[in-house]
Amino acid sequence: MYALGYDTPLGASDRVELDLKYRSQSYTQRLITTVSGTSELRHDDRWFPAAALIHSVRPELSLRADYHFEGRRSNDVRKNFQAHRFIVGATWQW
């Protein structure tokens, strides 16, 4: 897996976090039939970009909103998909 991350402040109490992960997966024993009708080993390319906005309300309280995406491209057309997740949360540090 390859990963890249970036975190930067947007102001006195806001910051953004950006992440991108890529994973290539080759199966050693899973044969599939492709669209062209040939048999070959299955191979997937998976992408995981994400973004988060964090707002600090007080030194011990922060609010965050996250967006995560997962995409898979495969030579097995039944295994191609996309998934979206939205997350909202609060963090309190004691």
N, C-alpha and C positions, 0 to 999 in steps of 0.2 A: 504494500500500500504506500502511496505517496501522499503527503499532506503539506498544506501551505496555510499559514494563519497570519492575520494582520489585525492589530488592536490599536486604536488611536482615540484620543480624547476629541470630543466635538465642542466642548466648552468646559466651564467650571464644574458642572455636575453631570455631564453626559459623555458617554463614550460608545463606540461601535466596535464590534468584533466580527471579522469576516473569516471564514474557513472554507477550504476546498480540499476534498479528499478524492483520490482516484484509486481504484483497485481493479486489476486485471486478474481474472480467474480462469484457468484452463483445467478442464476435467480430464483425468487420465483414463477413465474407464466408462465414460458416459457417451455412447454413440447416439446421435440424433440424425434425423432425415431433414435436410435443408429444403428450402423452397424449390431449388432446382432439381430435387429428387436424389441427390447424392448423400451418402452417409459419411459423417465426419464427427470428430470429437467435439463436444460442446465447449464453447468459449464465451465468457461474459465480460463486459466492460461496465463497471459500476462507478457512478459519480455521486458525490455527497457535498454539494455546496450548502453553506449555512450562513446566516447573518443574525446578529443580535444587537439590540439597542438597549443600553443600560442607563438608567437615570438614578442618581444618588439623591434621595430625599433628605436624609440626615446621614451623619457618619456611620451609623449602625443600620440604616434602612435603605435598601435599593430596590427598584422595580426594573423588570426586564421583559422585553418582548423578543421572541426568537422565531425565526423561520428556518425550517430544515427541508431539504429536497433530497429525494433519493431517486436516481434514474438508473435503469439497467437496460443495456442493449446486449442481445445475445444472438448467436447464429441459430438458436432454437426460438423461432418467432413466438411461441407460446409463453416464453419467459421474459419478454420485453415488458417493462412497466415503469410507471412513475408514481411517486408518493409524495404528498405535501403534508407538513406538520406545522402548526402554529402553536406556540407555547407562550403563556403569560404567567409571570410569577413575581413573588416578592421574597427578598432575603433579609433576615434580621440577624445581625452578628451580636452575640452576647458579650 
